[in-house]
Amino acid sequence: MTEQNNDGIKLTPEQAKARRARNIALGLCIAGLCVLFFAVTIVRLGGAVLQRPM
């Protein structure tokens, strides 16, 4: 079974699988960067910022 895009391009199952793998890898990289930025922000602000009164 082939996947068809709006452009009329038909992907082979191998190409569709490769595209999915790339999308998953990109998603994991973006999520990792978000976690890294959050951690760096907390470190730079100091741990006490999480213990302030509400």
MDTraj code that builds the backbone (N, CA, C; nanometers):
import mdtraj as md
import numpy as np

residues = "MET THR GLU GLN ASN ASN ASP GLY ILE LYS LEU THR PRO GLU GLN ALA LYS ALA ARG ARG ALA ARG ASN ILE ALA LEU GLY LEU CYS ILE ALA GLY LEU CYS VAL LEU PHE PHE ALA VAL THR ILE VAL ARG LEU GLY GLY ALA VAL LEU GLN ARG PRO MET".split()
xyz = np.array([
    [0.0849, -0.1183, 0.0000],
    [0.0000, 0.0000, 0.0000],
    [0.0885, 0.1233, 0.0000],
    [0.0601, 0.2172, -0.0862],
    [0.1405, 0.3385, -0.0943],
    [0.0649, 0.4543, -0.0334],
    [0.1429, 0.5459, 0.0231],
    [0.0852, 0.6662, 0.0820],
    [0.0899, 0.7762, -0.0224],
    [-0.0181, 0.8532, -0.0355],
    [-0.0222, 0.9585, -0.1359],
    [-0.0312, 1.0937, -0.0684],
    [0.0536, 1.1865, -0.1104],
    [0.0527, 1.3232, -0.0592],
    [-0.0444, 1.4070, -0.1407],
    [-0.0644, 1.5304, -0.0982],
    [-0.1494, 1.6224, -0.1733],
    [-0.0871, 1.6588, -0.3075],
    [0.0455, 1.6440, -0.3191],
    [0.1142, 1.6771, -0.4439],
    [0.1001, 1.5673, -0.5475],
    [0.0411, 1.4540, -0.5127],
    [0.0274, 1.3431, -0.6040],
    [0.1475, 1.2508, -0.6028],
    [0.2402, 1.2720, -0.5101],
    [0.3586, 1.1876, -0.5003],
    [0.3224, 1.0656, -0.4170],
    [0.3523, 0.9482, -0.4712],
    [0.3239, 0.8248, -0.3987],
    [0.4521, 0.7739, -0.3350],
    [0.4474, 0.7490, -0.2042],
    [0.5629, 0.6986, -0.1321],
    [0.5549, 0.5470, -0.1216],
    [0.6699, 0.4856, -0.1350],
    [0.6756, 0.3422, -0.1126],
    [0.6693, 0.3181, 0.0377],
    [0.6378, 0.1976, 0.0806],
    [0.6350, 0.1699, 0.2249],
    [0.7692, 0.1992, 0.2929],
    [0.8793, 0.1760, 0.2221],
    [1.0110, 0.2048, 0.2796],
    [1.0301, 0.3545, 0.3001],
    [0.9845, 0.4342, 0.2020],
    [0.9964, 0.5793, 0.2138],
    [0.9069, 0.6327, 0.3252],
    [0.7866, 0.5792, 0.3370],
    [0.6959, 0.6221, 0.4424],
    [0.7540, 0.5876, 0.5796],
    [0.8151, 0.4700, 0.5897],
    [0.8765, 0.4292, 0.7158],
    [0.9950, 0.5199, 0.7494],
    [1.0753, 0.5539, 0.6505],
    [1.1892, 0.6434, 0.6720],
    [1.1423, 0.7824, 0.7131],
    [1.0337, 0.8289, 0.6507],
    [0.9801, 0.9609, 0.6860],
    [0.9309, 0.9615, 0.8308],
    [0.8617, 0.8560, 0.8687],
    [0.8116, 0.8465, 1.0069],
    [0.9274, 0.8440, 1.1063],
    [1.0325, 0.7693, 1.0738],
    [1.1496, 0.7625, 1.1619],
    [1.2153, 0.9001, 1.1761],
    [1.2254, 0.9732, 1.0660],
    [1.2820, 1.1093, 1.0719],
    [1.1950, 1.2008, 1.1550],
    [1.0629, 1.1914, 1.1395],
    [0.9718, 1.2758, 1.2168],
    [0.9827, 1.2463, 1.3660],
    [0.9933, 1.1197, 1.4004],
    [1.0081, 1.0822, 1.5411],
    [1.1401, 1.1352, 1.5957],
    [1.2473, 1.1214, 1.5183],
    [1.3784, 1.1708, 1.5622],
    [1.3757, 1.3222, 1.5813],
    [1.3140, 1.3938, 1.4897],
    [1.3036, 1.5397, 1.5039],
    [1.2212, 1.5776, 1.6264],
    [1.1129, 1.5071, 1.6493],
    [1.0299, 1.5347, 1.7664],
    [1.1061, 1.5122, 1.8960],
    [1.1839, 1.4042, 1.9009],
    [1.2638, 1.3770, 2.0212],
    [1.3715, 1.4826, 2.0408],
    [1.4327, 1.5281, 1.9329],
    [1.5336, 1.6340, 1.9433],
    [1.4730, 1.7641, 1.9944],
    [1.3576, 1.7999, 1.9441],
    [1.2908, 1.9228, 1.9888],
    [1.2508, 1.9119, 2.1348],
    [1.1971, 1.7967, 2.1750],
    [1.1605, 1.7765, 2.3151],
    [1.2846, 1.7817, 2.4044],
    [1.3952, 1.7228, 2.3591],
    [1.5194, 1.7270, 2.4353],
    [1.5703, 1.8685, 2.4521],
    [1.5615, 1.9488, 2.3463],
    [1.6033, 2.0886, 2.3570],
    [1.5160, 2.1654, 2.4548],
    [1.3863, 2.1395, 2.4553],
    [1.2960, 2.2056, 2.5506],
    [1.3350, 2.1717, 2.6940],
    [1.3622, 2.0446, 2.7186],
    [1.4043, 2.0022, 2.8530],
    [1.5372, 2.0678, 2.8899],
    [1.6305, 2.0713, 2.7958],
    [1.7604, 2.1338, 2.8208],
    [1.7448, 2.2821, 2.8529],
    [1.6656, 2.3546, 2.7747],
    [1.6445, 2.4971, 2.8002],
    [1.5785, 2.5194, 2.9356],
    [1.4819, 2.4346, 2.9710],
    [1.4163, 2.4468, 3.1001],
    [1.5176, 2.4259, 3.2125],
    [1.6001, 2.3212, 3.2005],
    [1.6989, 2.2908, 3.3041],
    [1.8004, 2.4039, 3.3181],
    [1.8474, 2.4574, 3.2059],
    [1.9437, 2.5679, 3.2109],
    [1.8800, 2.6906, 3.2751],
    [1.7547, 2.7171, 3.2446],
    [1.6852, 2.8309, 3.3043],
    [1.6740, 2.8143, 3.4550],
    [1.6362, 2.6963, 3.5014],
    [1.6237, 2.6720, 3.6448],
    [1.7597, 2.6855, 3.7133],
    [1.8647, 2.6337, 3.6507],
    [1.9984, 2.6436, 3.7094],
    [2.0421, 2.7895, 3.7183],
    [2.0164, 2.8663, 3.6134],
    [2.0583, 3.0072, 3.6138],
    [1.9769, 3.0898, 3.7128],
    [1.8489, 3.0603, 3.7281],
    [1.7665, 3.1345, 3.8234],
    [1.7942, 3.0901, 3.9668],
    [1.8380, 2.9688, 3.9836],
    [1.8643, 2.9152, 4.1165],
    [1.7487, 2.8272, 4.1604],
    [1.7806, 2.7309, 4.2434],
    [1.6799, 2.6369, 4.2892],
    [1.5744, 2.6992, 4.3779],
    [1.6052, 2.8106, 4.4431],
    [1.5111, 2.8728, 4.5362],
    [1.3895, 2.9314, 4.4639],
    [1.3973, 2.9501, 4.3324],
    [1.2852, 3.0069, 4.2592],
    [1.1636, 2.9115, 4.2652],
    [1.1881, 2.7822, 4.2837],
    [1.0772, 2.6871, 4.2926],
    [1.0159, 2.6846, 4.4327],
    [1.0804, 2.7446, 4.5317],
    [1.0322, 2.7395, 4.6700],
    [0.9773, 2.8721, 4.7182],
    [0.9471, 2.9626, 4.6293],
    [0.8940, 3.0929, 4.6695],
    [0.7473, 3.0784, 4.7097],
    [0.6983, 3.1668, 4.7967],
    [0.5584, 3.1595, 4.8377],
    [0.4645, 3.1938, 4.7227],
    [0.3509, 3.1313, 4.7216],
    [0.2550, 3.1534, 4.6145],
    [0.1651, 3.2653, 4.6487],
])
top = md.Topology()
chain = top.add_chain()
for i, resn in enumerate(residues, 1):
    res = top.add_residue(resn, chain, resSeq=i)
    for name in ("N", "CA", "C"):
        top.add_atom(name, md.element.get_by_symbol(name[0]), res)
traj = md.Trajectory(xyz[None], top)
